[in-house]
Amino acid sequence: MRAIIKFIIALLVAGVSLISYWCNRQENEFTGESQHVDISVEQEIALGLQAAPEMASQYGGLHPDKQAAAEVKAIGQRLVANTNVSETPYKFDFHLLADENTVNAFALPGGQVFITAGLLRKLSSKGQLAGVLGHEIGHVVARHSAQQLAKAKLTQGLTGAAAIATYDPDNPASQTGAIAAAMIGKLVNMRYGREDELESDRLAVRLTGQAGYDPRAMIEVMRVLEEASGGARGPEFAQTHPNPGNRIAEIEQAIRQEYPEGLPKGLVQ
C-alpha cells in the first residue's frame, strides 16, 4: 500500500512539473522562436540587476582601468545601437572585471554583460572583443537564461518524482535510482546549454557584421579559447560549452549563410 501511495504522489509531482513547463510558452520577438519560459522580460531585467554586484564580486569587482572598461562599453553599445537589439526592452550594460587569471565572459538575464581582464588581455583586436560581446548579447536576446530556469524547474520536479517513487527507507541502496535520475537530468540540461552556445555564436555573426565588425574575428576568439583551455577538457558531451574547435566550423557556416555573396568591405577586424 505504501508503494502505491508513493507511486501516485510521484505521478502527481511529475505531472504538475510537465504541465507547468509545457503550458508556459512565449514567442521570442527577436528570434521568432516559441520558447518554454515562465518569467517576464521585466523579471529577467530585475534578476540581472540584482545579481550583478554579487557576480562582479566573485571576479574581484570591476577593473580599475577606466580606459579599458570604456572600450568594452563602447564596443558593446555599438553592437546594440547599430542592430535591432536596440529595439528590444533589455537594458544592456557592459562591464570589465578585475580578474586577471580567469578567461571568461558571461551575461546575466536582462542585459548585464561581463568580460574578465584575463580574457580581454588575450584578445588582439576590436573585432575579437565585438565577437565575444556579441555572443553574450545573443544569450540575452535569445532568452537562454529564462529557458534554463524553466528547464531546471522541470528537471527538479521530475528528479524529485523519481526520488519519491524509488526511495525505500528500509533499503538505502534505493537511493541509487534517485542519484541516477539526477545525473540524467544534469546531462539533459548540459545538452541544452551547448545548443544555446551555438545559437549565440550564430547571433554574434549577425550582430557583429551589422555593427561593422568582421565576424571572422570570432574564429580567432575560438582559437584563443582553445589555447586557454590547454587541452585539459573532457569529452564534449560532458562539457557545458562546445569544444571551441568544433564551434569554428559552425561559425564559418553561419558566416556563409549570413553573407552568401561574401562579406562587405571595410569591416573592423
Salt bridges, closest charged atoms under 4 A:
ASP38 OD2 - LYS153 NZ 3.26
GLU44 OE2 - ARG143 NE 2.56
ASP93 OD1 - LYS73 NZ 2.85
ASP93 OD2 - HIS95 NE2 3.84
GLU100 OE2 - HIS63 NE2 2.91
GLU100 OE1 - ARG121 NH1 2.66
ASP170 OD2 - ARG2 NH2 3.33
GLU195 OE2 - ARG191 NH1 2.80
ASP196 OD1 - HIS144 NE2 3.62
GLU197 OE1 - HIS135 NE2 2.76
GLU197 OE2 - HIS139 NE2 3.35
GLU197 OE2 - HIS241 NE2 3.26
GLU199 OE1 - HIS144 NE2 2.71
ASP201 OD1 - HIS135 ND1 2.79
ASP201 OD2 - ARG247 NE 2.82
ASP214 OD2 - ARG216 NH2 2.66
GLU220 OE2 - ARG223 NH1 2.81
